[in-house]
Amino acid sequence: MVCNRCKTVVQQLFNNVGFQVLSIELGKVVIKENDNNNFEKLEKALKKEGFEIIKETSKALIEKLK
């Protein structure tokens, strides 16, 4: 996420899938813990908009350094 529009799109995607976003910043989304396990649906929605969830810590560090 590199701009406010990206943050808005990502927040809407999380909300649409049923996650409550507590905070959002460049490369990091904090959500409220819940029983909603729609991660596959979320990943598909993010990918459709050109985003992805980084699961590996080493990959996350590389993206952060970019």
Buried (B, 14 or more C-beta within 10 A) or exposed (E): BEEEEBBEBBBEBBEEBBBEBEEBEEEEBEBEEEEBEBEEBBBEBBEEEEBEEBEEEEEBEEEEEE
